[in-house]
Amino acid sequence: MSDPSESKPVQAWDEIASFWDEAITPLGNNYFHRLQAPCLDRFLSKHLHSDARCLDLATGNGLIARWMLDKGAGWVLATDASSKMVDIAERHFVSGGYDGKKLFDVIVINMALMDIERLDVLAAALPRLLSPGGVFVATVLHPVFFTSNAAKSISISFDPVTGEQVTTRSKVITEYLNVAPAKGIACPNQPVKQMYYHRPIHELLSIFLKGGKLVMDAIEEPAFTDDDFDDKRVESSTNFTQLPAILAFRMKHRLDKFE
């Protein structure tokens, strides 16, 4: 059996770029509208203004870049390691120039940290890219309930008093602190699998905090609600309303002057 870690992550995203764009759509999927966008709005509403310079990392089809512009950001640079994704993003909005001299007020990476093998390079670059007081916001599949390879468990019983069927949904977690990189899918029926890199929450956050130049000032664990229930797919993640699907956090560049 081949080692999943030998796969080339960017190559996989190049191969599924068109499929991913069609599945997520330029307007975003259920995860975006129900979980990511509301959370990003709470984190960034005060930061997206006409003078704001924003950087969208791992932009995919440009969804978050366009969202920030719609929310009032004055200027957004969208990037992605996958050249195919960049080509798709460019088709969805007008591109412009970047002089590379000014710092960013907002840096966002939406639902991509678990796709990146090494985060230390990004963490080291953030203080050099953010303006003093600028913010870094990230969302990621929840490390406890998703990238840990947690197993879904669904049990059906009957209430002895009413006789009504009772469905109980839970997840079984057998690994969390040390989970090997694994292949997976971002969308159902995806033709090529991509890599996932699990990190327990303390490790994920400490990568960005250990330099002392960023401080975390917001964290959320968004979950689906009963309004999102999918009665056609009993196993759907939208039906696990007590278990958060994503983890989101905001870090701020300290106002101190650094060497």
N, C-alpha and C positions, 0 to 999 in steps of 0.2 A: 504494500500500500504506500502510495506517495505521501510525503509530508505536506499538509496543507500550507505550511508556512513558505514552501518553495514557490507557490503561485505568485504571479505578478499582479498586485492589486490594481494598478492603474490600467493595465491591459484589459482586465475584466470589465472595468467601467467603460472603457472605450467600446467594448463589444456590446454592452447592454445599453449604451447611451440613448439610442432611438427608442428602444423598448421602454426604458425608464421614463423618458419624456412623455410617451403616450399614456403610460400607466398613472403617473403623477399628475399629468396635464399641466399646461402653463398656468392654470389657476389654482393648482394644488389639490391634494387629496383630502380624505377625511382626517387623517392625522394632522395635516396642516391647519385645516379650518377649526377643528375641535380642540386641539391641544397646543400646537406650536404657535399659531398666530395670536391667540389670546394671551399666552404667556409672554411672547415677544413684545406685544403691545404694552403689557404692564411693565416690563423691564425697560423699554426704550421710548415710551411716549414723550418723555421730557427731553430726550436727547436727539430726536429726529426733527431738526428744524432747518430753515433755509440755508444756514451757514455750516451745517454739519457735513463733514467729509467722512464717508463710510467705506468700509472694506468688507466685502462678502466673500468669505473663504469657502471653498468646495461648493460653488454656486449651483452646480447641476445645470438645470435649464434656466437659471437666472431668477427663480421664484422669489427668493428673499431679497435680492437686489431690487426687483420691481416693487416688492412690498414696501421696502424702505423709502423708495421714491414716492410711492403713493401716500405714504404717511408723512411726507413733508421734507425728507432729507434733500439737501441741496445738491449733493454729488455722491455717486456711488461707483466704486471700482469692484467689479466681479471677477473672481479668479477660480480656476479649477485645475487640478493636476491632470485631468483627462482632456485632451485637446478636442475630442469628439463632443464632450459636454460643452466646452467653450463655444464650439461652432453652433451648437443648438441654442445656447443662451444668446449669442449674437443675433440670431434670427428673430428673437422675441423682443429686443429693444435696441435703441440706437447706441452705438459705441462712440467713445470720444478719446481724447488724449489724457495722459497722466505724466506729470513732470517729475514725479518721484521725490520731490523736495519737501513736501508738506506732510505733517503727521495726520493720523486719523483720529477723529473724535469717537467713532464707533467701529468696532470690529465684531462681526458675527460669523459663527460657524454653526450652521443648523443641521443637526442629524448626520454628522460626519466624523466625529471624534472616534467612534468605534470602527471606522473604516481605515484609520491611519495607524501604521505600525509604530512610528516613533512620534511622540508628542513633545519630547524635550526640545526639539529644534523650534517648533512653534512657540513653546513657552518662553524660550530665550529671546525670540524675535519680538514678542508682543510689547515689552517695555520700550523697545526702539521704534515701534510703529505707532504707538498710542500717544496722543497729546496728553499733557498733565491733566488728570481728572477725566480722561477718556475712559470708555467702558468696553469690556470684552464680554460678549454674551455667547453662550453655547447651549445647545440642546443635544441630547444623546439618548439612544435607547436605554431604558433603565438597566443599570448593571445588575441589580438583584433579580429582576423578573424577566429579563430578556437575554442579554449577552452571556449570562451565566449558564446558558443552555438549560434553563429551568423547564421542567416538563409540565404540561397542562394536565390537570386532573379534574374530571367531571363526574360527579356521583348523583344518582337519581334515587330518591326515596319518596315515601308517602307519609303525609302528616297523619298520625293515628287518630286525631280528633276530627279533622275535616275530610280526610281521605284525598286531599289535593296533592298533586305531584310537587315535590320540592327538588329543585336542581341546585346543587352546591358546586361552585367553581373554586378551584384553588390551584396552586402551583407547587411542585416538589423541587426543591433546590438541593442538589447533592454536591455541587461544587460552587465556590464563590471566590475564595481568596486566590486560588491559582487555577486558571482555566486556559488551556492552550488555544492559540489561534485556530479558528474554524471557518469552514466554508458555509455560506448561507445565502439567502435571497433577500432582496429589499422589496420585491413585489411578487405576487402570485404568478406562477407560470413563467417566471424569468428564465430565459434560455441558457444563460451562463451564470454560475454562482460566483460571488465575490467573497473576499475575506472579511471576517470580523475579528477585532482585537479587544478582548474583554479586559477591563480594569475594575477592581473593587473601588467603591466610591472614595475611600480615603486616599488611594493611590492616584486616582484620576484628578482629584482636587489638588493634592500636594504637588503634582508636577508643575502647576501654574503658580502655587503659593510659595514654594520653597525659596524663591529668589528674593522674597520680601518686597518686591516692587509692585505687586498686585495685591489687593485686599478684596475678599468676597463680601458683598453687601446684599445679595439676594439669592435665594435658592427655592425652587418649587419642584413638586413631583406631580405633574398633571395626570389625571386619569379620565377615562371615558365615564359617562353617566348613563343612567337608564334611558335617556333620550337617544342614545347611540346604539341601542340593542339591535342585534342582527338575528332575527328568529329563523333565518334560512341557514345560518352556519352556527351551530351550537358551540363550536370551538373558537369562534372569532374572538380576537383580543378585545374587541369593543364590548364584549359581554362580561369581562372581568373588571367590574366597576370598583372593586375595593383594592385593586392592585395597580399602582401607577405604571403607565406605559413608557413614559419618558422622564428624564431628569434634566432640569434646566437650572443654570446658574449665571450670575452676573458678577464680574470682577471689575474693580476700578483701579486705574493707574494712580498710584499715590502722588500727591502734590509735592512731595519732597523733591529736592534737586539731587540727582544722582551723578556720580562721576562717569 
